[in-house]
Amino acid sequence: MWDCPDFLDLPSRQSKPRQRGLTHVLDKGMSIAALDDLLAQAGDLVDVLKIGWGIAYVDPSLKERAALCSSAGVTLSLGGTLLEIAVAQGRLVELCRWAEAAGIEALEVSNGLQALTPQHKSAVVQALCADFVVLAETGAKDDHAPVVTEHWLAEMEADLAAGARWVIAEGRESGTVGLYDGDGSVRGDLVDAIAARLPVDRVIFEAPRKAQQAWFVHQVGVETNIGNVPPDEVLALETLRLGLRADTADVGLGRPR
C-alpha cells in the first residue's frame, strides 16, 4: 500500500466514517470493473454512492455493486426518481423488499417530479427510517420551477425532523437547476439561508461542476458535504478541498481569499 505523504501543511479532513466533508458520488451505471477500480483507488474518499435515476432497476449486477460498496464502507443509495415512481404506483413496500434483498443500505426520497405534497414526502421519510438510511432531497428537476427559499428551508427541516440522515439540496447532474441559475452560477442567498438555519453537516449540496465545488470550498468550507460528484473526479475534488489546485490554492497557502 502506498503511503500518503504528509510533508505539506494542508486543511484537516475527517477520516471515514465522516460526520462532515462527505463526498457523494453519482453512479450513472459504471461497470463493476470500473467501480472496483474507483473503490481501490479512492474508496477512502467516497462516502455515498448514488445509483442515478432508475438505473438500479435494470442493473443485473446490482447485488455485486452493493457488495463492493459494503466492503469499502461506502453507503449505497438508490436514486430518488425510482422511489418517486414506486410511490406514485403504490409500490413502495415492494421497492423496499427488493432493495433490502439486493443489499441496498440507503434510499433517496425526493420530489423532483413534484408529485408529492411536503406532508406526504415527510411521511415517506419517517416510514423508511426504521430500515434504511434516508437521504431526503429538496428541489424540483424542472428548471422553470420557482425556487422559494422559505419553502426549501421548511421542507428540509421537516425531513430532518422525520428522521432523514441527510438532506440534499438539488442541483441535478447538470448543475443548472435548484441551487443554480441556468448558467450554473450558485444562488448564494439560498445557500447562505440554508447554512444559517440548518446544521450544515446534515446538508449535501449537489455540485457536479468544478467551479461550483470550488465555490462551496471557499464559501461554506473545506468540510462541506458535496454531492453528485462524477466518479472520475473524486480525487480532483479532494485536491480542491485541500488547496492543491489553482482554483482553491489560497486554502492550501493559508491566504485570505
Secondary structure, DSSP 4 states (H G I P E B T S, - for coil): -PPPP--S-----PPSSPSSS-EEEEESS--HHHHHHHHHHHGGG--EEEE-TTGGGG-TTHHHHHHHHHHTT-EEEE-HHHHHHHHHTT-HHHHHHHHHHHT--EEEE--TT--S-HHHHHHHHHHHTTTSEEEEEES-S-TTS---HHHHHHHHHHHHHHT-SEEEE--TTTT-STTB-TTS-B-HHHHHHHHHHS-GGGEEEE--SHHHHHHHHHHT-TT-EEEEE-GGGHHHHHHHHHT-SGGGHHHHHT---
